[in-house]
């Protein structure tokens, strides 16, 4: 069963918004995914083996919901699978700023060394969640590259009107709607356009980092929130025409939709479910415990100093 676009965007945006307490300079993102996204087919093959369906590609973008541990597990397994075959050129992560990397570290580097090299912000991106992804690449001798727009550049991005012209009007409107809905209507309307500029600038930063890491015959794995990987809104809008990329979108199922999806499945092919034009595949993961994310965000909004709202 297809989930409506607005509910899918909202479900993917709110957890991130809570983690950033209103993202003005935090580096966390707005829209997490777009739809409508079809239900997944029965997937008999283990996840990493299904990567065969997505290769070859210069860049493989893997979109996540930030508070879904299963999505970080998928990322780690993708790193291990690609690295074991000598196919992983680099791991680019939204969760670290551009300009920081593990390239100078040995394969036996410690977690502390990796965190220091990436200037990791544990408050924004819990190392407990992402550390295993990073360390899988480090242990394989694969560089981990920060891709996010540096925080110091975000104010300038907010004030740059050129970003307003990067996306077609309809796509820009989707960005702004997702930011509004994802923050439960708490962001003042005048802040929405500047926040959309940050989103676009961050996508451009990740795209540049990935392109700089390209190696013939190998694949760059780019890990980011779901909205950043979408073809019509995110990083792929910054690619040159000759760059070949594939998009895999991890999706947390609502409990009821998971039941309905299972009931609708009649055959198991082992193939990845086709998505719409925004993604090549959708990987469903189990539902998370229910929460009133808007209530949590409103409470954070009330507690935040006025200058941080």
N, C-alpha and C positions, 0 to 999 in steps of 0.2 A: 504494500500500500504506500502511495506517495505521501510524504509529509508536506504540508503547505510551506511555501518559501519563507513566510514570515516566522513561523514557528521554528523552522530549522535554523534560520539566522539567529533568532533569539536564544535558542538552546545553546548555540556554540559561542555566543558573544558574552553572555552574562558571567560565566565562570572566570573568564579572563578579566572582565571589568572589575569583579570583586577583588581579584588578586592585585590589581593595580590601584585601587581606590581612586578611580577617575582619571586615569591615563594622561593627563595634560602633558607631563614630561616623563612619564614612567617608562615609556618604551613598550608598553603592551598595546594590543591591537584592537581594532574595531570589528569589522565584519569577519565572521569566522567561516562562513560557507554560504553558498547560494543554491538555489533549487529551481524547480522541483528536482529532487533526487530520487531515483527509482529504488525499490527494494533490492537487496542483494540476492543473487542466486545462491543455491546451496554451494558451499565451498569445501570440497572434500580434501583438496591438497593443502598441506601446511603452507602458511603465509609466505615464507621466504621462497619456496618453490614456485609460487605464483608470480614471482618477479620475472620469470621467463616471458610472461605475456607482455611485459612493459619494456623489454629491451630488444634491440639496442636503443640507447638514448644518450644524448650529450648530458642532459640533466634530468634527474628523476625528482620530482617535487612530491613530498609526503606531508599532507596536511593533517593537523591534529586538533583535538579539543584539549586545551591546556590542562584541565583537571582530570583527564582520563588516563589512569595508569596503563591501561591496555594499549594506548596509542604510543606511549614511550617504549613499551615492550616491542611493538611492531617496528619501531625505528631501530632499536638495538639489533633485532633479528635481521633487518635489512642490511645494516652495517656489516654484521658478521657474514652474511651470505655473499654479499658483493665482494668483501675483502678476501674471503677464502678463495674466490675465483680470480683474484687479481684484477677485478673490474672497477674497484672504487678509487676514483681519482682524489676525492676530498669529501668531507662532510661539512656543509655550510649550515649554520644554525641561526635562526632568528634570536635565540636566547643569549647571544653574546654580541658585543658591538663590533662593527667593521674595524679592521686594523689590529685586532687581537687574534692570535692563533697559537696552535701547539706545534707549529712546523719545526721549531728548534728543539723540541723535547725528544728524548730517546723513547723507544718502545716500552722500556721499563719504568717510565715516569710515574710518580705517585699522583694520587688524586689532588693533593695539595698543590703540586707543581702544575697540573693541568688547570686548576681553578685560577691560580696566579697568572698563568700565561694568557688565559682568556679574560682576565679581569671579571670573573663570574660574579653576578649579583644574585646571591642566594635568596634575598628577600623577594625579588621579583620572579625568579625562576629557581625553585627548590632543587638544590643539587641532588637530593635524595631521589628525585624523579628523573633528572637528566644526566646525572653523573654516569650511570651505567652505559648510556648511549655514547657519551664522550669517550669514556675509557675503553670501550670496545674498539673505537677507531684508533685511539692512541696505541693500544696494545698491538694493533695490526700494522702499525707504521703508517697510518693514513692521517694526513693533517686535518685538524678540526679548525674551521675558520669562522670567526664571528661575522655575521652578515648584516646585523641590524644597524640602522642609522644611529650614530653616536648621539647620546643625550645632548651633548653640547651643541649639536646642529639642529635640534628640533625646533627651537624658537624661530630660527631663520627659515626653516621649512614651512612653519605655520604662516609666515608673512610673505611667502613667495607665490604670487598669483599665477605664475606660469604653470604650476601643478594643476590648476583648475582646468587647463586645456588638454591635459594628457589623456583623459578618458573621454569617450563619447558622452554626451549629456545624460543619456539613460543610465549608463554604467555609473557615472558620478552620482546620480540621484540614488542608485542602489547603495552606494557607499554611505551616503549621508543618512539614508533611512536606517541602515544597519547600525550606524553609530547611535542614532537617536533611540532606536528600539533596544539596542544592546545595553544602554545605560538607563533604561526604564524611564525615559523622558526627563531625566534629571539634568542633562547638559543643556545650558541655555542655547537657544537657537543660533545666536551669533557665533558660538564656539564650534558649531558643526562643520562649517566649511574649512576653517583652519585645521580641525582635527582630521578631516579627509585629506588635506594636503600632507599632513604627517604620514598618513597611511601610504599614500602614493610615493612619497620620498623614501619611506622605509622599504617599499617594494623595489624601488630603483636601486637602493643600496645593496639589497640581497642579490638582485640580478647582476650587478657589477661584480660582486664577490664571486658568484658562481662562474661567470664568464672568465674571470681571471684564473680560475682553477681548472679550466678545461684541459683535458689531455686526450690525444687521439686514441680511440679504441677503448676508452674507459668512461665511466659515468660519475658525475658529481651528484651526490645525494643532498638535497636541500630540505631541511626540516623547518616547518613554520606552522603557525596557526592556519586553520582551514581557509579563511578568507584571503590570505596572502598567496595561496597557490592557485587560485582560480584563474582560468585563462582570460576571462572577460574583465577581471577586476585587478588582479594581483601581479605577481612577479612576471608571469609570461607576457604581459603587455609591454614589457621593456626589452624583450628579446629581439635580436636581429632576425630577419626572415630565415636565414639559413641555419639557425640553431634548432636542433631537434630535442624536444622535451616531452615528457610524459607526466601526467598528474594522477596521483593516487590520493583519495580523500578518505580518511578514517572518520567514521560516524558512530556516535553513541546512539544506540536505539533506545527509544522510550519503551517501557515494559510492554505496553499494549501493542505498539507497532511491531515489536519483536515477535509477539505471539501471532499476530496476523500475518507477518511475513513468513513465519514457519509454516503456518497453516496453508499458505498459498503455494508453497514449494512442492512440486511433484516429482522432479528429477534432480539428480545431483551430477553435475558435469565436471566439477573441480575447477571451473573457470571463474575468473573474477567478474563480478557484475559490471555491465556497461553503465556508464554514467551519461550525463548530458554533455553539451559542448564545453562545459567548464572543467570537466575532469574525465579522465579515461576510465577510471575504475572507482568504485566505492567499496570500502571494507567496513562491514558492520561489526561493532563490538557490543558487549552486554551493557544493559542499562545501568546507570549509576543510581545510588540512593536518592530519593526525591529531596528537594530543597526549595525553599522560597528565596531564590536568588535576588529578586527585586527588593524584598524586605531587608536582606543582608546589605545590599548596596545602599538603600536609603539610610540604614543605620550608620554605615561608614560615612556617608555624605554628611549626616548631622554631626558626627564626631570630628570630621576633618576641619582643620583651620580654614578660614575663609579663603585665604590665598591659594590653597591647594584644591579648591573645588573647580 
